Amino acid sequence: MNRTRLLVTGLVLSALLGLIDVISLPFGDGGHPPVAVAVVGAALGLITLVGAVLAWRGSRAGAVAVIVTRLLSGLSAVPAFFVDDVPGALVGAVAFALLVTLAGVALVASALRTRAVTEG
């Protein structure tokens, strides 16, 4: 897999989000997000970081891991829009993180698709 600017940008965005997931675990209040969601998010963030390193080295499996874990992490944040007691600032932060997540996933996925088209 060629390391294009788009792939690098997607991996950097995804790795930053994964890092935020990991380091935010001890700073939660147990309510926003609930502890179980924070633990799952941290695990997904750690897998994202490993996948980003592998994808940086050319691994398609690493890129797929980044895509899957970022999408799952994004899905775990969606309830913040529907739960009544989530502070407005946190909802805004979640919305921004979801937009960045989708951008990172799209950039990494485009690198996978480009290679599949050129090989076919």
DSSP file (Angstrom, degrees, kcal/mol; ACC not computed):
  #  RESIDUE AA STRUCTURE BP1 BP2  ACC     N-H-->O    O-->H-N    N-H-->O    O-->H-N    TCO  KAPPA ALPHA  PHI   PSI    X-CA   Y-CA   Z-CA
    1    1 A M              0   0    0      0, 0.0     2,-0.2     0, 0.0   111,-0.1   0.000 360.0 360.0 360.0 126.0    0.0    0.0    0.0
    2    2 A N        -     0   0    0    109,-0.2     2,-1.5     1,-0.1     5,-0.1  -0.505 360.0-127.0 -75.6 140.2    1.5    3.3   -1.1
    3    3 A R        +     0   0    0     -2,-0.2    -1,-0.1     4,-0.1     2,-0.1  -0.653  41.6 174.9 -89.2  84.2    1.8    6.0    1.6
    4    4 A T     >  -     0   0    0     -2,-1.5     4,-2.7     1,-0.1     5,-0.2  -0.318  46.5-104.9 -82.4 169.9    0.0    8.9   -0.1
    5    5 A R  H  > S+     0   0    0      1,-0.2     4,-2.6     2,-0.2     5,-0.2   0.889 122.4  52.6 -61.8 -38.4   -0.8   12.2    1.4
    6    6 A L  H  > S+     0   0    0      2,-0.2     4,-2.5     1,-0.2    -1,-0.2   0.926 110.7  46.2 -64.4 -44.0   -4.4   11.2    1.8
    7    7 A L  H  > S+     0   0    0      2,-0.2     4,-2.8     1,-0.2     5,-0.2   0.936 113.0  49.6 -63.3 -46.4   -3.5    8.0    3.6
    8    8 A V  H  X S+     0   0    0     -4,-2.7     4,-2.6     1,-0.2    -2,-0.2   0.921 111.7  48.8 -59.9 -44.0   -1.0    9.8    5.8
    9    9 A T  H  X S+     0   0    0     -4,-2.6     4,-2.6     1,-0.2    -1,-0.2   0.930 112.9  47.8 -61.9 -45.2   -3.6   12.4    6.7
   10   10 A G  H  X S+     0   0    0     -4,-2.5     4,-2.4     1,-0.2    -2,-0.2   0.892 113.0  48.1 -62.6 -40.6   -6.3    9.8    7.4
   11   11 A L  H  X S+     0   0    0     -4,-2.8     4,-2.8     2,-0.2    -1,-0.2   0.900 111.9  49.2 -68.1 -39.8   -3.9    7.8    9.6
   12   12 A V  H  X S+     0   0    0     -4,-2.6     4,-2.5    -5,-0.2    -2,-0.2   0.942 113.2  46.6 -65.0 -46.6   -2.8   10.9   11.5
   13   13 A L  H  X S+     0   0    0     -4,-2.6     4,-2.1     1,-0.2    -2,-0.2   0.938 116.0  45.6 -59.3 -46.7   -6.4   11.9   12.2
   14   14 A S  H  X S+     0   0    0     -4,-2.4     4,-2.6    -5,-0.2    -2,-0.2   0.895 112.3  50.5 -65.2 -40.9   -7.4    8.4   13.2
   15   15 A A  H  X S+     0   0    0     -4,-2.8     4,-2.7     2,-0.2    -1,-0.2   0.897 109.2  51.4 -65.5 -39.4   -4.3    8.0   15.4
   16   16 A L  H  X S+     0   0    0     -4,-2.5     4,-2.3     2,-0.2    -2,-0.2   0.922 111.6  47.2 -62.5 -43.1   -5.0   11.3   17.2
   17   17 A L  H  X S+     0   0    0     -4,-2.1     4,-2.3     2,-0.2    -2,-0.2   0.907 112.2  50.3 -64.0 -41.1   -8.6   10.2   17.8
   18   18 A G  H  X S+     0   0    0     -4,-2.6     4,-2.1     2,-0.2    -2,-0.2   0.902 110.1  50.1 -62.5 -41.1   -7.3    6.8   19.1
   19   19 A L  H  X S+     0   0    0     -4,-2.7     4,-2.9     2,-0.2     5,-0.3   0.901 109.0  51.4 -63.7 -41.6   -4.9    8.5   21.4
   20   20 A I  H  X S+     0   0    0     -4,-2.3     4,-1.7     1,-0.2    -2,-0.2   0.910 108.6  52.4 -61.4 -41.8   -7.6   10.8   22.8
   21   21 A D  H  < S+     0   0    0     -4,-2.3     4,-0.5     1,-0.2    -2,-0.2   0.910 113.4  44.1 -59.1 -42.5   -9.7    7.7   23.4
   22   22 A V  H >< S+     0   0    0     -4,-2.1     3,-0.9     1,-0.2    -2,-0.2   0.946 117.1  42.0 -70.7 -48.7   -6.9    6.0   25.3
   23   23 A I  H 3< S+     0   0    0     -4,-2.9     4,-0.2     1,-0.2    -1,-0.2   0.685 106.7  62.7 -77.6 -15.5   -5.8    9.0   27.4
   24   24 A S  T >X S+     0   0    0     -4,-1.7     3,-1.0    -5,-0.3     4,-0.6   0.642  80.1  87.6 -82.2 -11.8   -9.3   10.2   28.2
   25   25 A L  G X4 S+     0   0    0     -3,-0.9     3,-1.0    -4,-0.5    -1,-0.2   0.918  90.4  42.3 -53.7 -51.4  -10.1    6.9   30.1
   26   26 A P  G 34 S+     0   0    0      0, 0.0    -1,-0.3     0, 0.0    -2,-0.1   0.637 110.0  59.8 -74.4  -9.1   -8.8    8.1   33.5
   27   27 A F  G <4 S+     0   0    0     -3,-1.0    -2,-0.2    -4,-0.2    -3,-0.1   0.465  79.1 108.1 -98.3  -0.6  -10.3   11.6   33.2
   28   28 A G    <<  -     0   0    0     -3,-1.0     7,-0.0    -4,-0.6    -3,-0.0  -0.333  66.1-138.4 -73.3 158.2  -14.0   10.5   32.9
   29   29 A D        -     0   0    0      3,-0.5    -1,-0.1     4,-0.1     6,-0.1   0.395  44.0-110.2 -96.3   3.0  -16.4   11.1   35.7
   30   30 A G  S   >S+     0   0    0      3,-0.5     5,-0.8     4,-0.1     6,-0.2   0.283 110.6  63.0  87.6 -11.4  -18.1    7.8   35.2
   31   31 A G  B   5S+A   34   0A   0      1,-0.2    -1,-0.1     3,-0.2    -3,-0.0   0.704  89.8  62.9-112.5 -33.0  -21.3    9.4   33.9
   32   32 A H  T   5S+     0   0    0      1,-0.6    -3,-0.5    54,-0.0    -1,-0.2  -0.813 129.5   5.2-133.9  92.6  -20.1   11.1   30.7
   33   33 A P  T   5S-     0   0    0      0, 0.0    -1,-0.6     0, 0.0    -3,-0.5   0.656 105.0-116.3 -81.9 164.5  -19.3    8.7   29.2
   34   34 A P  B  >5 -A   31   0A   0      0, 0.0     4,-2.4     0, 0.0     3,-0.3  -0.252  30.6-108.3 -58.4 154.9  -20.3    5.7   31.3
   35   35 A V  H  ><S+     0   0    0     -5,-0.8     4,-2.5     1,-0.2     5,-0.2   0.887 118.1  52.7 -56.1 -44.2  -17.3    3.7   32.5
   36   36 A A  H  > S+     0   0    0      1,-0.2     4,-2.3     2,-0.2    -1,-0.2   0.904 110.7  47.3 -61.4 -41.1  -18.1    0.7   30.3
   37   37 A V  H  > S+     0   0    0     -3,-0.3     4,-2.6     1,-0.2    -1,-0.2   0.894 111.7  51.1 -66.9 -39.5  -18.2    2.9   27.2
   38   38 A A  H  X S+     0   0    0     -4,-2.4     4,-2.3     2,-0.2    -2,-0.2   0.891 110.5  48.6 -65.4 -39.3  -15.0    4.6   28.2
   39   39 A V  H  X S+     0   0    0     -4,-2.5     4,-2.3     2,-0.2    -2,-0.2   0.928 113.3  46.3 -67.0 -45.2  -13.2    1.3   28.6
   40   40 A V  H  X S+     0   0    0     -4,-2.3     4,-2.7     1,-0.2    -2,-0.2   0.915 112.7  51.7 -62.5 -42.0  -14.4    0.0   25.3
   41   41 A G  H  X S+     0   0    0     -4,-2.6     4,-2.5     1,-0.2    -2,-0.2   0.896 109.1  49.7 -61.0 -41.1  -13.4    3.3   23.7
   42   42 A A  H  X S+     0   0    0     -4,-2.3     4,-2.2     2,-0.2    -1,-0.2   0.899 111.0  49.3 -65.9 -40.0   -9.9    3.1   25.2
   43   43 A A  H  X S+     0   0    0     -4,-2.3     4,-2.2     2,-0.2    -2,-0.2   0.923 112.4  47.6 -64.5 -43.4   -9.6   -0.5   23.8
   44   44 A L  H  X S+     0   0    0     -4,-2.7     4,-2.4     1,-0.2    -2,-0.2   0.889 110.7  52.9 -63.4 -38.4  -10.7    0.6   20.4
   45   45 A G  H  X S+     0   0    0     -4,-2.5     4,-2.2     2,-0.2    -2,-0.2   0.895 108.5  49.7 -62.9 -40.3   -8.3    3.6   20.6
   46   46 A L  H  X S+     0   0    0     -4,-2.2     4,-2.1     2,-0.2    -2,-0.2   0.909 111.2  48.3 -65.9 -42.1   -5.4    1.2   21.4
   47   47 A I  H  X S+     0   0    0     -4,-2.2     4,-2.9     1,-0.2    -2,-0.2   0.887 109.5  54.5 -64.8 -37.6   -6.3   -1.0   18.5
   48   48 A T  H  X S+     0   0    0     -4,-2.4     4,-2.7     2,-0.2    -2,-0.2   0.924 107.5  49.8 -59.7 -44.7   -6.5    2.0   16.3
   49   49 A L  H  X S+     0   0    0     -4,-2.2     4,-2.0     2,-0.2    -2,-0.2   0.918 112.8  45.6 -62.6 -43.7   -3.0    3.1   17.3
   50   50 A V  H  X S+     0   0    0     -4,-2.1     4,-2.3     1,-0.2    -1,-0.2   0.930 114.1  49.4 -64.4 -44.2   -1.6   -0.4   16.6
   51   51 A G  H  X S+     0   0    0     -4,-2.9     4,-2.9     1,-0.2    -2,-0.2   0.877 108.3  53.7 -62.2 -38.0   -3.5   -0.5   13.2
   52   52 A A  H  X S+     0   0    0     -4,-2.7     4,-2.3     2,-0.2    -1,-0.2   0.898 108.9  48.6 -65.0 -40.4   -2.2    3.0   12.3
   53   53 A V  H  X S+     0   0    0     -4,-2.0     4,-1.4     2,-0.2    -2,-0.2   0.932 114.0  46.3 -63.8 -44.9    1.4    1.9   12.9
   54   54 A L  H  <>S+     0   0    0     -4,-2.3     5,-2.4     1,-0.2    -2,-0.2   0.912 113.2  48.8 -64.7 -41.9    0.9   -1.3   10.8
   55   55 A A  H ><5S+     0   0    0     -4,-2.9     3,-1.7     1,-0.2    -1,-0.2   0.875 105.9  57.8 -65.5 -36.6   -0.9    0.7    8.0
   56   56 A W  H 3<5S+     0   0    0     -4,-2.3    -1,-0.2     1,-0.3    -2,-0.2   0.855 105.3  51.6 -59.3 -34.3    2.0    3.2    8.1
   57   57 A R  T 3<5S-     0   0    0     -4,-1.4    -1,-0.3    -3,-0.2    -2,-0.2   0.416 132.8 -92.8 -84.8   1.9    4.3    0.3    7.3
   58   58 A G  T < 5S+     0   0    0     -3,-1.7     2,-0.5     1,-0.3    -3,-0.2   0.502  74.1 147.8 105.7   5.2    2.1   -0.8    4.4
   59   59 A S     >< -     0   0    0     -5,-2.4     4,-1.5     1,-0.2    -1,-0.3  -0.625  33.9-163.7 -81.2 122.7   -0.2   -3.3    6.0
   60   60 A R  H  > S+     0   0    0     -2,-0.5     4,-2.5     2,-0.2     5,-0.2   0.868  94.0  57.2 -67.7 -36.4   -3.7   -3.4    4.5
   61   61 A A  H  > S+     0   0    0      1,-0.2     4,-2.4     2,-0.2    -1,-0.2   0.877 104.5  52.3 -62.4 -37.2   -4.9   -5.3    7.6
   62   62 A G  H  > S+     0   0    0      2,-0.2     4,-2.1     1,-0.2    -1,-0.2   0.904 109.0  49.4 -63.7 -41.2   -3.7   -2.4    9.7
   63   63 A A  H  X S+     0   0    0     -4,-1.5     4,-2.3     2,-0.2    -2,-0.2   0.903 110.9  49.6 -65.0 -40.7   -5.7    0.1    7.6
   64   64 A V  H  X S+     0   0    0     -4,-2.5     4,-2.8     1,-0.2     5,-0.2   0.905 108.9  52.9 -64.4 -40.5   -8.8   -2.1    7.9
   65   65 A A  H  X S+     0   0    0     -4,-2.4     4,-2.6     1,-0.2     5,-0.3   0.904 108.8  50.3 -60.5 -41.3   -8.3   -2.2   11.6
   66   66 A V  H  X S+     0   0    0     -4,-2.1     4,-2.2     2,-0.2     5,-0.2   0.936 112.5  46.7 -61.6 -46.8   -8.1    1.6   11.7
   67   67 A I  H  X S+     0   0    0     -4,-2.3     4,-2.2     2,-0.2    -2,-0.2   0.942 115.3  44.7 -61.8 -49.2  -11.3    1.9    9.7
   68   68 A V  H  X S+     0   0    0     -4,-2.8     4,-2.5     1,-0.2     5,-0.2   0.927 115.1  46.5 -64.5 -46.3  -13.3   -0.7   11.7
   69   69 A T  H  X S+     0   0    0     -4,-2.6     4,-2.4    -5,-0.2    -1,-0.2   0.882 112.5  49.8 -68.0 -36.6  -12.2    0.6   15.1
   70   70 A R  H  X S+     0   0    0     -4,-2.2     4,-2.5    -5,-0.3    -1,-0.2   0.903 111.8  48.6 -67.5 -39.4  -12.9    4.3   14.3
   71   71 A L  H  X S+     0   0    0     -4,-2.2     4,-2.4    -5,-0.2    -2,-0.2   0.920 113.1  47.2 -65.8 -42.0  -16.3    3.4   13.0
   72   72 A L  H  X S+     0   0    0     -4,-2.5     4,-1.9     2,-0.2    -2,-0.2   0.901 112.0  50.4 -64.8 -40.1  -17.1    1.4   16.1
   73   73 A S  H  X S+     0   0    0     -4,-2.4     4,-0.8     2,-0.2    -2,-0.2   0.913 110.5  50.0 -63.3 -41.9  -15.8    4.2   18.3
   74   74 A G  H >X S+     0   0    0     -4,-2.5     3,-0.9     1,-0.2     4,-0.7   0.907 109.1  51.6 -62.6 -41.7  -18.0    6.7   16.4
   75   75 A L  H >< S+     0   0    0     -4,-2.4     3,-0.7     1,-0.2    -1,-0.2   0.860 104.0  57.6 -63.3 -34.7  -21.0    4.5   16.9
   76   76 A S  H 3< S+     0   0    0     -4,-1.9    -1,-0.2     1,-0.2    -2,-0.2   0.713 105.8  51.7 -69.5 -17.9  -20.4    4.3   20.6
   77   77 A A  H X< S+     0   0    0     -3,-0.9     3,-1.7    -4,-0.8     4,-0.3   0.633  85.3  86.3 -91.1 -15.3  -20.6    8.1   20.7
   78   78 A V  G X< S+     0   0    0     -4,-0.7     3,-2.2    -3,-0.7     4,-0.3   0.842  76.0  67.0 -57.8 -38.1  -23.9    8.4   18.9
   79   79 A P  G >> S+     0   0    0      0, 0.0     3,-1.7     0, 0.0     4,-1.6   0.743  82.8  77.3 -57.8 -19.7  -26.0    8.0   22.1
   80   80 A A  G <4 S+     0   0    0     -3,-1.7    -2,-0.2     1,-0.3     6,-0.2   0.785  90.3  56.0 -59.5 -24.9  -24.7   11.3   23.4
   81   81 A F  G <4 S+     0   0    0     -3,-2.2    -1,-0.3    -4,-0.3    -3,-0.1   0.657 114.2  37.6 -79.2 -15.4  -27.1   13.0   21.0
   82   82 A F  T <4 S+     0   0    0     -3,-1.7     2,-0.4    -4,-0.3    -2,-0.2   0.547  91.3  93.8-115.7 -11.3  -30.1   11.2   22.5
   83   83 A V    ><  -     0   0    0     -4,-1.6     3,-0.9     1,-0.1     0, 0.0  -0.719  65.9-144.2 -87.8 133.6  -29.4   11.1   26.2
   84   84 A D  T 3  S+     0   0    0     -2,-0.4    -1,-0.1     1,-0.2    -4,-0.0   0.827  89.8  54.2 -69.3 -35.0  -30.9   14.0   28.1
   85   85 A D  T 3  S+     0   0    0      2,-0.1    -1,-0.2     3,-0.0    -5,-0.0   0.292  75.0 116.0 -91.5  13.0  -28.3   14.7   30.7
   86   86 A V  S <  S-     0   0    0     -3,-0.9     5,-0.1    -6,-0.2   -54,-0.0  -0.696  72.7-114.4 -81.3 126.2  -25.3   15.1   28.4
   87   87 A P     >  -     0   0    0      0, 0.0     4,-1.9     0, 0.0     3,-0.5  -0.251  19.0-121.2 -60.4 146.3  -23.9   18.7   28.6
   88   88 A G  H  > S+     0   0    0      1,-0.2     4,-2.2     2,-0.2     5,-0.2   0.853 111.5  55.4 -57.6 -39.1  -24.2   20.7   25.4
   89   89 A A  H  > S+     0   0    0      1,-0.2     4,-2.1     2,-0.2    -1,-0.2   0.872 107.5  50.2 -63.9 -35.9  -20.5   21.3   25.2
   90   90 A L  H  > S+     0   0    0     -3,-0.5     4,-2.5     2,-0.2    -1,-0.2   0.879 107.6  53.1 -70.3 -37.3  -19.9   17.6   25.2
   91   91 A V  H  X S+     0   0    0     -4,-1.9     4,-2.4     2,-0.2    -2,-0.2   0.910 109.7  49.4 -62.7 -41.2  -22.5   17.0   22.5
   92   92 A G  H  X S+     0   0    0     -4,-2.2     4,-2.3     2,-0.2    -2,-0.2   0.903 110.7  49.5 -63.2 -41.4  -20.6   19.6   20.4
   93   93 A A  H  X S+     0   0    0     -4,-2.1     4,-2.5     2,-0.2    -2,-0.2   0.892 110.8  50.2 -65.0 -39.4  -17.3   17.9   21.0
   94   94 A V  H  X S+     0   0    0     -4,-2.5     4,-2.4     2,-0.2    -2,-0.2   0.909 109.5  51.2 -65.0 -41.9  -18.8   14.5   20.1
   95   95 A A  H  X S+     0   0    0     -4,-2.4     4,-1.9     2,-0.2    -2,-0.2   0.920 111.9  46.8 -61.6 -43.9  -20.2   16.0   16.8
   96   96 A F  H  X S+     0   0    0     -4,-2.3     4,-2.3     1,-0.2    -2,-0.2   0.922 111.8  50.6 -63.2 -44.4  -16.8   17.4   15.9
   97   97 A A  H  X S+     0   0    0     -4,-2.5     4,-2.5     1,-0.2    -2,-0.2   0.874 108.7  52.5 -62.8 -37.4  -15.1   14.1   16.8
   98   98 A L  H  X S+     0   0    0     -4,-2.4     4,-2.5     2,-0.2    -1,-0.2   0.896 108.9  49.7 -66.2 -38.9  -17.6   12.2   14.6
   99   99 A L  H  X S+     0   0    0     -4,-1.9     4,-2.1     2,-0.2    -2,-0.2   0.922 113.1  46.0 -64.2 -43.4  -16.9   14.5   11.6
  100  100 A V  H  X S+     0   0    0     -4,-2.3     4,-2.7     2,-0.2    -2,-0.2   0.887 111.5  53.7 -65.9 -38.4  -13.1   14.1   12.1
  101  101 A T  H  X S+     0   0    0     -4,-2.5     4,-2.7     2,-0.2     5,-0.2   0.939 109.3  47.2 -60.0 -48.3  -13.7   10.3   12.4
  102  102 A L  H  X S+     0   0    0     -4,-2.5     4,-2.4     1,-0.2    -1,-0.2   0.884 112.2  50.5 -63.4 -38.1  -15.6   10.1    9.1
  103  103 A A  H  X S+     0   0    0     -4,-2.1     4,-2.2     2,-0.2    -2,-0.2   0.940 112.1  46.8 -64.6 -46.3  -13.0   12.2    7.4
  104  104 A G  H  X S+     0   0    0     -4,-2.7     4,-2.3     1,-0.2     5,-0.2   0.911 113.3  48.5 -61.6 -43.6  -10.2    9.9    8.7
  105  105 A V  H  X S+     0   0    0     -4,-2.7     4,-2.9     1,-0.2     5,-0.2   0.917 111.1  50.5 -63.0 -43.7  -12.1    6.8    7.7
  106  106 A A  H  X S+     0   0    0     -4,-2.4     4,-2.0    -5,-0.2    -1,-0.2   0.899 111.4  48.4 -62.3 -40.4  -12.8    8.1    4.2
  107  107 A L  H  X S+     0   0    0     -4,-2.2     4,-1.1     2,-0.2    -1,-0.2   0.916 114.9  43.5 -67.9 -42.8   -9.2    9.0    3.6
  108  108 A V  H  X S+     0   0    0     -4,-2.3     4,-1.4     1,-0.2     3,-0.3   0.917 113.9  51.4 -68.1 -41.8   -7.9    5.7    4.8
  109  109 A A  H  X S+     0   0    0     -4,-2.9     4,-2.5     1,-0.2    -2,-0.2   0.864 103.9  57.9 -63.8 -35.4  -10.5    3.8    2.9
  110  110 A S  H  X S+     0   0    0     -4,-2.0     4,-2.4     1,-0.2    -1,-0.2   0.859 103.3  53.6 -64.4 -32.6   -9.7    5.7   -0.3
  111  111 A A  H  X S+     0   0    0     -4,-1.1     4,-1.4    -3,-0.3    -1,-0.2   0.874 110.0  47.6 -68.2 -36.2   -6.1    4.4   -0.1
  112  112 A L  H  X S+     0   0    0     -4,-1.4     4,-1.8     2,-0.2    -2,-0.2   0.911 113.0  48.0 -68.5 -42.0   -7.4    0.8    0.1
  113  113 A R  H  X S+     0   0    0     -4,-2.5     4,-2.2     1,-0.2    -2,-0.2   0.893 107.2  55.8 -67.1 -40.6   -9.8    1.3   -2.8
  114  114 A T  H  X S+     0   0    0     -4,-2.4     4,-2.1     1,-0.2    -1,-0.2   0.909 109.0  47.1 -59.5 -43.0   -7.1    2.9   -5.0
  115  115 A R  H  X S+     0   0    0     -4,-1.4     4,-1.9     1,-0.2    -1,-0.2   0.898 110.3  52.3 -67.1 -40.0   -4.9   -0.1   -4.6
  116  116 A A  H  X S+     0   0    0     -4,-1.8     4,-1.5     1,-0.2    -1,-0.2   0.881 110.7  48.3 -64.6 -37.0   -7.7   -2.5   -5.3
  117  117 A V  H  < S+     0   0    0     -4,-2.2    -1,-0.2     1,-0.2    -2,-0.2   0.900 112.3  47.7 -70.2 -40.7   -8.6   -0.7   -8.5
  118  118 A T  H  < S+     0   0    0     -4,-2.1    -1,-0.2     1,-0.2    -2,-0.2   0.798 114.3  46.5 -73.0 -27.1   -5.0   -0.5   -9.8
  119  119 A E  H  <        0   0    0     -4,-1.9    -1,-0.2     1,-0.2    -2,-0.2   0.801 360.0 360.0 -81.4 -29.5   -4.4   -4.2   -9.0
  120  120 A G     <        0   0    0     -4,-1.5    -1,-0.2    -5,-0.2    -2,-0.1   0.476 360.0 360.0 -69.7 360.0   -7.6   -5.5  -10.6
